[in-house]
Every structure is written in structure tokens, then in C-alpha cells.
Amino acid sequence: MSTIRFPMTPAIAVDSHRDIDLLERRGIPLDGCIRTRTTRSVAEITGAYLRGVRMFVIGGADELADFRELPDVTVLVQLDFAGAFPRARDAERGVTPHAAARTVGACRAAGIRVAGFTLDLSRGPAVVRGRRVRRAVALMRRLERTGHPGLDTLDLDLGDRDAHGDLRTAVRGAARRYRVVARSAA
């Protein structure tokens, strides 16, 4: 397990009902958890919601119908920067930075709060991962200026990699303005 030495908020990522079962057995409240897997059924979403999870990652506006009947749900939109690693394209899901404004607008129109974005930083060199963080922060600021207030969270999926180098500088800059949540597989 790696130690993250710059300002981030730890988060508990739940990927399945087994993760939720484990947390409940340990007495850990689920209201601060993030349901991270974007491919899931309505039953999985509803089950996690009924057990206390309120924040979900979505891969696009096509998933919004699954959340319309659930009050107080917040979503993080998965940004897809797969252009830097074309071979990984099939493994990633999400919206391009160019399509993010439409997705955030669709969420707002559906009455679903968007807290911010989530980034998969598990692949690529630190300089590329740092660039992705900076691009996501710039996107959040641009959306705030153009009528999408309330963006306050940047979720970083670090995978099993250590965060260092340019990523550290980028995160430090983002943390001045947003809540930065870090998740790792460690």
C-alpha cells in the first residue's frame, strides 16, 4: 500500500455488493462511499442506494434513467482520456472532455447533482497523468463559468500505482479549489 503525501481525501470505493457487505459487517457507514463501477444493473444501483451509498460514477448520460427515482443521489462523470493510450480504449468508459458539458447538462436537466469528475490514472507516465488532472480542473472551471455551478469533487482512481512527479504538482493545484478524492487498489 502506498502513502499519498499530498492533500487528498481518502475514499472508500465500492465495486460490488460484496464490498458493501464487508463494510457493513465492519460497521463502516456507506454514505461516504463511491460506487465506482459504471457497468451495473438497476438492481445493483438500487441495492447500493438502499444500503446508504449516495455517490455513483457514471460513464455517460445514457445511464441517467437508472437514477431518476433516487433522491439525493450525486454522480461523478467518468472522463475518458483514452486517446493517449488507444489500445486501452476498449477498457475505458466515459465521456470525452468535449462531451462533458452535454453530460453535465443532461444530469442537471434530470435533477441529478453532478459533484465533478472521475479520472482513471492507473495507466501512463506521471507527466501524462498530471496533464489529465490539469485538463479536468480546467474543464471544471470552464463549466462553472458557463452555468454549471456546484462542481466540487475530483476523484482520482490511481489503480495500484504510486502518485508522484507531475501528478503530485497537478493534484496540489487542484486541491486548492476542489475536494480531491484518491482511490487505489492497494
C-alpha positions as CSV (number, residue, x, y, z in Angstrom):
1,M,0.0,0.0,0.0
2,S,1.4,3.4,-1.0
3,T,1.4,6.5,1.1
4,I,0.0,9.6,-0.6
5,R,1.8,12.7,0.7
6,F,-0.2,15.5,-0.9
7,P,-3.6,16.9,0.1
8,M,-6.3,14.3,-0.8
9,T,-9.4,13.0,0.8
10,P,-9.3,9.2,1.2
11,A,-12.4,7.5,-0.2
12,I,-13.8,4.0,0.0
13,A,-14.6,2.7,-3.4
14,V,-17.3,0.0,-3.6
15,D,-17.4,-2.0,-6.7
16,S,-19.9,-4.7,-5.8
17,H,-22.4,-5.9,-3.3
18,R,-19.7,-8.0,-1.7
19,D,-17.7,-4.8,-0.9
20,I,-20.8,-3.3,0.6
21,D,-21.4,-6.4,2.7
22,L,-17.9,-6.3,4.0
23,L,-18.1,-2.6,5.0
24,E,-21.5,-3.2,6.8
25,R,-20.0,-6.1,8.7
26,R,-17.2,-3.8,9.9
27,G,-19.7,-1.1,10.8
28,I,-18.4,1.4,8.3
29,P,-21.0,3.9,7.2
30,L,-21.7,3.8,3.4
31,D,-22.8,7.4,2.9
32,G,-19.2,8.4,2.2
33,C,-18.5,5.6,-0.3
34,I,-18.3,5.9,-4.0
35,R,-19.9,3.2,-6.2
36,T,-17.3,3.2,-8.8
37,R,-18.2,0.6,-11.4
38,T,-20.1,2.2,-14.3
39,T,-21.5,-1.1,-15.8
40,R,-24.2,-2.3,-13.4
41,S,-27.8,-3.1,-13.3
42,V,-30.7,-1.1,-11.9
43,A,-30.9,-3.7,-9.1
44,E,-27.3,-3.1,-8.1
45,I,-27.8,0.6,-8.1
46,T,-31.0,0.4,-6.1
47,G,-29.4,-2.1,-3.7
48,A,-26.4,0.1,-3.0
49,Y,-28.7,3.1,-2.6
50,L,-31.0,1.4,-0.1
51,R,-27.9,0.4,1.9
52,G,-26.6,4.0,2.1
53,V,-24.5,4.7,-0.9
54,R,-25.3,8.1,-2.4
55,M,-22.4,8.8,-4.8
56,F,-22.1,6.9,-8.1
57,V,-19.8,7.1,-11.1
58,I,-21.5,7.3,-14.4
59,G,-20.0,6.7,-17.9
60,G,-22.4,8.9,-19.7
61,A,-25.9,10.4,-20.0
62,D,-27.3,7.1,-21.2
63,E,-27.1,5.9,-17.5
64,L,-29.3,8.7,-16.0
65,A,-32.6,6.9,-16.2
66,D,-31.3,4.4,-13.6
67,F,-31.0,7.2,-11.0
68,R,-34.1,9.4,-11.6
69,E,-36.2,7.9,-8.9
70,L,-33.5,8.0,-6.2
71,P,-33.5,11.3,-4.2
72,D,-30.2,12.8,-3.0
73,V,-28.1,10.9,-5.5
74,T,-24.9,12.6,-6.6
75,V,-22.8,11.5,-9.6
76,L,-19.3,11.8,-10.8
77,V,-18.9,11.7,-14.5
78,Q,-16.1,9.4,-15.8
79,L,-13.8,11.4,-18.1
80,D,-12.3,9.4,-21.0
81,F,-8.8,10.4,-22.0
82,A,-8.1,7.2,-23.8
83,G,-6.8,9.0,-26.8
84,A,-3.4,8.9,-25.2
85,F,-3.4,5.1,-25.0
86,P,-5.5,3.9,-28.0
87,R,-5.0,0.2,-27.2
88,A,-6.7,0.7,-23.8
89,R,-9.8,2.4,-25.5
90,D,-12.0,-0.7,-25.1
91,A,-11.2,-0.9,-21.4
92,E,-12.3,2.7,-20.6
93,R,-15.7,4.0,-20.4
94,G,-16.8,7.6,-20.0
95,V,-17.2,10.9,-21.9
96,T,-14.6,12.8,-23.7
97,P,-13.8,16.2,-22.2
98,H,-15.5,17.8,-25.2
99,A,-18.8,15.9,-24.4
100,A,-18.6,16.6,-20.7
101,A,-20.7,19.8,-20.8
102,R,-23.6,18.0,-22.5
103,T,-23.5,15.2,-19.9
104,V,-23.4,17.6,-17.0
105,G,-26.3,19.5,-18.6
106,A,-28.3,16.3,-19.1
107,C,-27.7,15.4,-15.4
108,R,-28.9,18.8,-14.3
109,A,-32.0,18.5,-16.6
110,A,-32.8,15.2,-14.9
111,G,-32.5,16.7,-11.5
112,I,-29.3,14.7,-10.6
113,R,-26.5,16.6,-8.9
114,V,-23.0,16.3,-10.5
115,A,-20.3,16.6,-7.9
116,G,-17.5,16.6,-10.5
117,F,-15.4,14.1,-12.5
118,T,-13.5,10.9,-12.0
119,L,-10.3,10.1,-13.8
120,D,-8.6,6.7,-14.4
121,L,-5.0,7.4,-13.7
122,S,-3.9,3.8,-13.4
123,R,-2.0,3.9,-16.7
124,G,0.6,6.0,-18.4
125,P,3.6,8.0,-17.3
126,A,3.3,10.6,-14.5
127,V,3.5,13.5,-16.9
128,V,0.5,12.3,-18.9
129,R,-1.5,11.6,-15.7
130,G,-0.6,15.1,-14.4
131,R,-1.8,16.6,-17.7
132,R,-5.1,14.8,-17.3
133,V,-5.6,16.2,-13.8
134,R,-4.9,19.7,-15.1
135,R,-7.2,19.3,-18.0
136,A,-10.0,18.0,-15.7
137,V,-9.6,21.0,-13.4
138,A,-9.6,23.4,-16.3
139,L,-12.8,21.7,-17.6
140,M,-14.4,22.1,-14.2
141,R,-13.6,25.8,-14.0
142,R,-14.9,26.4,-17.5
143,L,-18.2,24.6,-16.7
144,E,-18.6,26.7,-13.6
145,R,-18.1,29.9,-15.6
146,T,-20.7,28.7,-18.2
147,G,-23.6,28.0,-15.9
148,H,-22.8,24.7,-14.2
149,P,-22.2,25.6,-10.5
150,G,-21.6,23.1,-7.7
151,L,-18.7,21.1,-9.2
152,D,-16.6,20.4,-6.1
153,T,-15.0,16.9,-6.4
154,L,-12.2,15.4,-8.5
155,D,-12.0,11.7,-8.0
156,L,-8.7,10.0,-9.0
157,D,-8.5,6.3,-9.5
158,L,-4.8,5.7,-9.0
159,G,-5.0,1.9,-9.5
160,D,-2.1,0.2,-7.9
161,R,0.4,2.9,-8.9
162,D,2.2,5.4,-6.7
163,A,1.4,9.0,-7.3
164,H,4.5,11.1,-7.9
165,G,6.2,13.7,-10.1
166,D,4.0,15.9,-12.2
167,L,0.9,14.2,-10.8
168,R,1.8,15.5,-7.3
169,T,2.0,19.1,-8.6
170,A,-1.2,18.8,-10.5
171,V,-3.1,17.4,-7.5
172,R,-1.7,20.0,-5.2
173,G,-3.1,22.7,-7.6
174,A,-6.5,21.0,-7.9
175,A,-6.8,20.6,-4.1
176,R,-6.6,24.4,-3.6
177,R,-10.0,24.6,-5.2
178,Y,-11.7,21.2,-5.1
179,R,-12.0,18.2,-2.9
180,V,-9.6,15.7,-4.4
181,V,-10.5,12.1,-3.6
182,A,-7.9,9.4,-4.2
183,R,-8.6,5.7,-4.6
184,S,-6.1,2.9,-5.1
185,A,-6.2,-0.8,-5.5
186,A,-3.5,-1.3,-2.8
